[in-house]
Amino acid sequence: MCMMLGIDTKEPVRANELMEALYSHGNEHPNGWGLAYLPAGDGVQLTIIREAQNAAVSERVQAILREPVMTAYLIAHIRRASVGSTRLENCHPFEGKDRAGRRWVLAHNGTLFDPRKTVNYLGQRQGSTDSEAILPYLIDASNAADAQGLDEEGRLEAIDRAVAALAPGNKLNLLFAERPRRSTSATGSRCPSASSLWCATAPSSSRARWARASSSPTRPSTRA
């Protein structure tokens, strides 16, 4: 199992303390770490960093945290492997693109004990985790919604249904986000609709509880 951190705020916040808290658990989750975030003032240039080593002793993590990490959009992850070896390709978060050109980021905590919904997506992985196949599965839900001419709300409902369909028999804690497409200004104010972050919690015995965190909250949220 793994641990995750998600931030989606109206204005950039300093994320160092939250990141330090997450990465301090690296000794219990030693099989890699990853980070996807939009630095304040960098427009739409999303930064994604992953490393196949213990975050608690990573020099790269320490180098990142020595400087202020100001962001309104962040997904961070530390990995304790259940499926797949310790290698860079198996580190979260994963990134992919749908047919409309939207870019999506996903991190997962859990195990797919029943992978029938994602088996057709195994060939699209770069690594060998069950988690990575969830990303193209959900992206296909977005593609199908577009093909039906659905609006944004209809597209999100389609993703909701895809998560619910995957939940039975599996353990899913997901952070799934459309990559921001609009800019964050150098003064620290974020343009409306810069990003959307969605969280799903689906114990193996129940339907998914899937919540969209809009860009309006001012406090970050954590998932573990």
Order of alpha helices (4+ residues) and beta strands (2+ residues): beta-alpha-beta-beta-alpha-beta-beta-beta-alpha-alpha-beta-beta-beta-beta
